[in-house]
Structures are given as C-alpha cells and as structure tokens.
C-alpha cells in the first residue's frame, strides 16, 4: 500500500478523505500496467471537480491523468495525457509509456518535459537514485527485464515518489 511521504502531506491534505483512503488501500503502482484498483473507479468516474481534489480548473485534467495512473488504468491516463499540451501532460505521458514498456517513447515524452522543477525534489527524495528521467527509464527497463524483486521494488518506490512530487506540483 502506498503511503504519502512526509514531503507530500500537503498533497494528501488537498485530496478528499475518501480519495486518500482509496489511494492508500491501493497497491504501490507497478512498473508495468499492473492491476486496476477498483475502489478508485467510482471516485474517478465523477471527476476531479466533484470535491475529490481542491485544484485549479486549469490543472484538473492533468490531475485526472495522474490519478488514473495510481488507479492502475494507464490507458485511461493515456487518453487524457496525450491531449495535454503542457510539460506536465508530457511528464504524465512519459510515465504511462514507461509503465507500458515502451521505453523509447517514454524518453521522447520526457524530452518534451525538459527540466521540470519536480525533478530536483525527486532526486532529493530518492537519495539521488532518480536524478535523471532517462536514466530512471533505463533502470526501470533493466528491473522489469531482470525480474529481480529488489530492483523492481526500488524502482516502484522511486516511481511512487515521482508520482507524489508531480501531483504535488499539480494539485498541492
């Protein structure tokens, strides 16, 4: 179960208690497609503007794309992020392609992100393990191909920090 990190408590506070409970009951998002966490589905079906998150209207679709990632529905996330012209939309799009195993396409979308303010926070929170999104994509690919549980788990933990950091930027 993913727990919100200390740095992301203001993100947690911007979510409804119902949404926090559903996220914290989900499995840590996998490096791959993973499984869809059913308790999140009815919440996300109503949309962000329906008191799930206190977020600016201009960020609602980005937040929805991110929430679909944590719910395990990368395809629903993709249907949103591919139409978002922002760097954050490209960031979400890159995460989705990394999780589907399309590593080259993931790097393409991270090139569109360029230098994002959240990358510094991710590097700090991961103790330097995730200091470059391209290297992180390579680490995830190596972990997925090796099948080594400890490598996969380390990447999943860093991916969770990445998600929290980006969502904090969008919604916090």
C-alpha positions as CSV (number, residue, x, y, z in Angstrom):
1,X,0.0,0.0,0.0
2,X,1.4,3.4,-0.9
3,X,1.7,5.8,2.0
4,X,2.1,9.5,1.4
5,X,5.7,10.7,2.1
6,X,6.4,13.5,4.6
7,X,7.1,15.9,1.7
8,X,3.7,15.2,0.2
9,X,1.5,15.8,3.2
10,X,0.0,19.0,1.7
11,X,-0.9,16.9,-1.4
12,X,-2.7,14.4,0.9
13,X,-4.5,17.3,2.5
14,X,-5.7,18.6,-0.8
15,X,-7.5,15.3,-1.5
16,X,-10.8,14.3,-0.1
17,X,-10.6,11.8,2.8
18,X,-12.4,9.3,0.5
19,X,-9.8,9.7,-2.2
20,X,-6.9,9.4,0.3
21,X,-8.4,6.2,1.7
22,X,-8.8,4.7,-1.7
23,X,-5.2,5.6,-2.8
24,X,-3.7,4.3,0.5
25,X,-5.6,1.0,0.1
26,X,-4.2,0.5,-3.5
27,X,-1.1,-1.4,-4.2
28,X,2.0,0.6,-5.0
29,X,1.8,1.3,-8.7
30,X,3.7,-1.3,-10.6
31,X,6.4,-0.7,-13.2
32,X,4.1,-2.3,-15.7
33,X,0.4,-1.9,-16.4
34,X,-0.5,-3.5,-13.1
35,X,-4.0,-4.1,-12.0
36,X,-6.8,-1.7,-11.7
37,X,-7.7,-0.7,-8.1
38,X,-11.4,-1.0,-8.1
39,X,-12.1,1.2,-5.1
40,X,-10.8,4.2,-7.0
41,X,-13.0,3.7,-10.1
42,X,-16.3,5.2,-8.8
43,X,-14.4,8.2,-7.3
44,X,-12.5,8.9,-10.6
45,X,-15.6,8.4,-12.7
46,X,-17.2,11.5,-11.2
47,X,-14.2,13.7,-11.9
48,X,-11.8,16.0,-10.0
49,X,-14.2,18.9,-9.9
50,X,-16.6,16.9,-7.8
51,X,-14.9,17.6,-4.4
52,X,-12.1,14.9,-4.8
53,X,-9.3,17.5,-5.0
54,X,-9.1,21.2,-4.4
55,X,-7.3,22.1,-7.6
56,X,-7.4,24.9,-10.1
57,X,-9.6,24.3,-13.1
58,X,-6.6,24.6,-15.4
59,X,-5.0,21.6,-13.7
60,X,-8.0,19.3,-13.4
61,X,-7.3,17.1,-16.5
62,X,-3.6,16.7,-15.5
63,X,-4.7,15.6,-12.1
64,X,-7.1,13.2,-13.5
65,X,-4.4,11.6,-15.7
66,X,-2.2,11.2,-12.7
67,X,-5.0,9.7,-10.6
68,X,-5.7,7.2,-13.4
69,X,-2.0,6.2,-13.2
70,X,-2.3,5.5,-9.5
71,X,-5.6,3.6,-10.0
72,X,-3.7,1.3,-12.4
73,X,-5.6,2.3,-15.6
74,X,-2.7,3.5,-17.7
75,X,-4.8,3.5,-20.8
76,X,-7.3,5.9,-19.3
77,X,-4.4,8.1,-18.2
78,X,-3.0,8.0,-21.7
79,X,-6.3,9.1,-23.3
80,X,-6.1,12.2,-21.2
81,X,-2.3,13.0,-21.2
82,X,-1.9,12.6,-25.0
83,X,-4.2,15.7,-25.4
84,X,-2.5,17.9,-22.8
85,X,-0.1,20.4,-24.3
86,X,1.7,21.2,-21.0
87,X,5.1,19.9,-19.8
88,X,3.1,18.2,-17.0
89,X,1.0,16.4,-19.6
90,X,4.2,15.2,-21.3
91,X,5.5,14.1,-17.9
92,X,2.4,12.0,-17.3
93,X,2.5,10.7,-20.9
94,X,6.1,9.7,-20.4
95,X,5.3,7.8,-17.2
96,X,2.5,6.0,-18.9
97,X,4.7,4.8,-21.8
98,X,7.4,3.7,-19.3
99,X,4.8,1.6,-17.5
100,X,3.5,0.1,-20.7
101,X,7.1,-0.9,-21.5
102,X,7.6,1.5,-24.5
103,X,10.8,2.9,-23.1
104,X,11.9,4.8,-26.3
105,X,8.5,6.5,-26.5
106,X,8.8,7.4,-22.8
107,X,12.1,9.1,-23.4
108,X,10.5,11.0,-26.3
109,X,7.9,12.4,-23.9
110,X,10.5,13.2,-21.2
111,X,12.5,15.2,-23.8
112,X,9.4,17.4,-24.2
113,X,9.3,17.9,-20.4
114,X,13.0,19.1,-20.4
115,X,13.9,20.4,-17.0
116,X,11.0,20.3,-14.7
117,X,11.0,21.8,-11.1
118,X,9.9,18.5,-9.6
119,X,13.0,16.6,-10.8
120,X,15.1,18.3,-8.2
121,X,12.7,17.2,-5.5
122,X,12.5,13.7,-6.8
123,X,16.3,13.5,-6.8
124,X,16.4,14.6,-3.1
125,X,13.6,12.4,-2.0
126,X,15.1,9.3,-3.7
127,X,18.6,9.9,-2.3
128,X,19.9,10.5,-5.8
129,X,18.7,7.2,-7.3
130,X,16.4,9.2,-9.6
131,X,18.5,12.1,-10.8
132,X,17.7,11.9,-14.5
133,X,14.4,10.7,-16.0
134,X,16.2,9.0,-18.9
135,X,18.4,7.0,-16.5
136,X,15.4,6.1,-14.5
137,X,13.7,4.8,-17.6
138,X,16.7,2.6,-18.2
139,X,16.7,1.4,-14.6
140,X,13.0,0.5,-14.8
141,X,13.6,-1.4,-18.1
142,X,16.5,-3.3,-16.6
143,X,14.5,-4.1,-13.5
144,X,11.5,-5.3,-15.5
145,X,13.7,-7.4,-17.8
146,X,15.7,-8.9,-14.9
147,X,12.6,-9.8,-12.9
148,X,14.7,-9.2,-9.7
149,X,12.3,-8.4,-7.0
150,X,14.5,-6.0,-5.1
151,X,15.3,-4.0,-8.3
152,X,11.6,-3.8,-9.2
153,X,10.6,-2.8,-5.7
154,X,13.3,0.0,-5.6
155,X,12.1,1.4,-8.9
156,X,8.4,1.2,-7.8
157,X,9.3,3.1,-4.6
158,X,11.1,5.8,-6.7
159,X,8.2,5.9,-9.1
160,X,5.8,6.5,-6.2
161,X,7.9,9.4,-5.1
162,X,7.9,10.7,-8.7
163,X,4.1,10.5,-8.8
164,X,3.7,12.3,-5.4
165,X,6.1,15.0,-6.5
166,X,4.4,15.7,-9.8
167,X,0.9,15.5,-8.2
168,X,2.1,17.9,-5.5
169,X,3.2,20.3,-8.3
170,X,-0.2,20.0,-10.0
171,X,-2.6,19.8,-7.1
172,X,-0.8,20.8,-3.9
